Amino acid sequence: NKNKVITSGIDNPSDIMIKILKEDPYYSIISYKNVDIKVPKGGHAFIYNATAAIAVGIALNVPIEDIKAGIENTIFTSGRNEIIKAHGYEIISDCYNANLEATTSAINYLGLFKNRKIAVLGTIGQLGDYAESGHGNLGHEIYKNNIDILVTVGKNTNFINEVAISDGFNKSNSYHFTNIDEAIKLLKSILKENDTILVKASHFNNFIKI
């Protein structure tokens, strides 16, 4: 039946149900019908991607071992939750594109790391009347995920700082800039060895410069 709908999920009852066995900053291990599958990139978003991939494979009658091999050998595009290790730092480069859901996911991902966590966030475009509340909601995620230092750059990102501080975030670890060069100058002065830095913004922010 070409109109058949197959659902997949983790928490909610679905046709394809996945169990999370391990969630690590660098990978996750999930299980489907007692077949363990390693998702080769950390973060909850990639678990959901793998879950959807399993559902598609099952719908097309692909053997589970082939589905497992496909997920475990996935090649990811650069600039999307890409981990770069350089100069003693660990940088999560996710500056190709951004929306509220993806930025929330990226902040949650940063929260998995054990070392000092720094979030560098830029403007999310095309929010219209929701620009203030949308950016502000990210401040809740910053506080909830125990991010250590917050650096925002650009229009409306000050609302991220304001909401995070109102939630209880340390004001002295909150920075807001209108241009990227000032943010880079600050980062050069505060970064320490083993820091984990999330760089997340829409492409037009030119965060690749960081």
N, C-alpha and C positions, 0 to 999 in steps of 0.2 A: 504494500500500500504506500504510494508515493506521498501521501498526506500524513503518514504516521509521525507522531511527535515522541521523541525520546528525551527524557530529562536526565540531567546529571547533577550531582551535588555531594556535599560533605555532611552538612548538618540536617538539611531538610530532606524528608522522604523523596526519593527519586528512583528512576529506573536503574541508573548506574550510580551506585553508592561507593564512595572512596573513603578509606580510613587513612588518617595521617599518623604515621609511625614516628617520624622525626622531622622537626623543622629547625634548620640550621641557617646561619647567614649565607652559606655558600651552596647549599643543596638541601633538598627535602627527600624523604622517603615516604611513599604512599603505598597502599595496598588495595588491590581489587581482586576479590575472590581468591585470597591467599597467595596472590602473585605480587611480590614486592617490586616496586618500580622506583628508581632513583631519578628525581627531577634535578637536572644538573645546574640549576640556578635557584638561589634562595628567594624567599618571599612568598607570601600567600597568593599573590596574583598568579604566579607561575604554577602553583598547585591547581588553581582553578583552570588554567589553560590546559594543563595535562589531563585534568578530569574531563574537559570537553573533548580533547583528542581521543581519549579512551572511548567516550560515547560514540564519536564518529566512526572509530574503528570497529566497534561492536556492531553498529548499524550496517556497516559494509561487509560484515562477516570476516574481518581481518583477524587472524589468530592472535591471541593475547601476547604470545612471545614476540610477534612482529611489532605489535603496538608498543610493548615494553622497549624493544630495541630502538624503535623510532624516537621515543621520548628521551631515552637515555643518551642518544647520539645527536640530539638537537643542536644545530648551529645557530647562535643568536646574532642578531644585527648589532652593530656598535651604537653607542649612544643611548641605549635603552637598558637601564639597570646594569650597566657595564662596570665591573670592578677593575680599577686601575691602581696598581701598587707602584708608587714613585716617591722618592726622597723620604722614605720612612713613613709615608702616609698611605691610607687606604681611601681611595676616592670612588664614590658611587656616581658615575657619570650617567645622568638621565635627563639630558638637556636637549633631546631632539624635539620633544613635544610635551605638552602638559595639559591636563584638565583637572578638575577637582578630584575626581575619583582616582586618577592615576597618581596625583600628588599625595593624596591621603595614603594610598598603598605604599608609595615610596617612603613616606615618613614612618609608617608602621614597619617597613623593612629595615630602615635605619635603626629602629628601636631594638632589633634583634642582636645588634652588635654589643660587645662587652666593653670596648675601649671608649674613650671620650668621644661623644657623638656631636657633630656639628652639622646643622642643616642650613644650606645656602639656597634660598628660594626666591624666584623671580615672579613677575606678573603673569597671571593666567589670563589670556585674552578671551574676548567674546562672551563675557559674563553679563554684559548689559546691566540691568537693574540689580542683579545679584552680585555685583563686583565686591561690595563691602561685606555682605554676609558670607559670601562664598570664600573669600580670602580669610575672613575672621574665623570661620569654622576650622580652618587649618591650624589656627592657634590652639584650639582644644586638642588636636592631635599631637602637636608639639609637646604640650604639657603631659598628656596621657602617656606618651612614649618615653618620657624621661630624657628628652634631648638636652644636652648640656649647654650648647651655644646656638643661638638663632641669629642668622644674618639674612636680612631681606633686602631686595633691590628692586626699585621701580614703583610705578603707580599702583596704589591700593594695597601694596604688600605691608604697609604700616599696620593695617588691621590685623594681620597675623600676629605681629608683636603685641599689639594692644590686648587682644583676647588672651593670648598665652600668659601675659603678665597678670591679667585679671583673674586667671585660673590659679595663679600661684607661681608662675615661672619667675626665676631670678632676673630682676630688671637689669642688673649689671652685666648679664650675659646675653642681653638682647640688643641687636644693632639694626638700624635701618638706614639705607642709602638711596639716593636718587640716581646715582650712576655707578656703573660696574667697576670703574677704575678705583673708586674709593673703597669699594668692598674688597677688591684684590689687595689693596694696600693694608687694610685691616687684617685680612687673613694671613698675609706674610708676617705680620707682627705677633699673631696669637697662636699660630699652629705649632703643635708639639709632635714629637715622634710618636707613632702608633695611633694618631687621631684617625677617626673615620669620618669622612666628609661627604655628605649628600649634596650634589649639585643638580637642582631640578628647576626647570622653567620651560615656557614655550620657546620655540625655536627663534622667534623674533627678538628675544632678549639677548641673543648673542652670548649666552653663558659658556659656549665652547671656549671663549677667551680665557675663562678661569682655569 
